[in-house]
Amino acid sequence: MVICHCFGYTAADIERDVVANTKSTIFDKIISEKKSGGCQCAALNPTGR
């Protein structure tokens, strides 16, 4: 299941990230991209979020 349509992260990606890093670093990456304007959720997410 895709969790982040902008960057293509899936639930499995997040699970692997937690196992590898003891927490998910993906969330931090997404927040950083949103701040720098690299997020296109409204355009890429089928629900518009």
Order of alpha helices (4+ residues) and beta strands (2+ residues): beta-beta-alpha-alpha-alpha
